[in-house]
């Protein structure tokens, strides 16, 4: 993963978009919960198995390191932000 795979929403929030096999999404979430405060995994598109990791600029390199370590247990690949997707939707609580 490269720094270009990280999208900064603002000065406090960075997003890493990934495609993860559907059966591994919960495992990825569990690993990130073990590292409290490192990042939050949110599902973007269930059908395409796309998720987003929400983190801060100070934790981007740590997130990238953890993702590289997990790649054999949780296969993933970076993807671009989905067309027409509003990243602020990650912070909504339903409508």
Phi, psi and omega in degrees: 000145181242163179300335180290347178277358181256130180247121179269123180281320177202193183288349183245351189226126176239147183236137175237115181268131182226156168248126184229139176306137185309321181289350183252356183299314181296323178296317177300315178299318180297317178299317180290332175291330177297326179264071184311128176087351181290316180183164179241133180262126178236137177281133179258312183219108183296316183297324180265000182055044179259134178231170177225136173259124178261126181213185178250159179305326182287343180251002182302311182296324177294318177300315181297321179295315179297316179300318178297321179293328183274351190305330181279334178269326180230091180298138180210163170214148179285149176225161176284159174303130180302141178303134177075003181276131178263110182302337178294343176297337177298338184256007181274159181242035179096165179212000000 
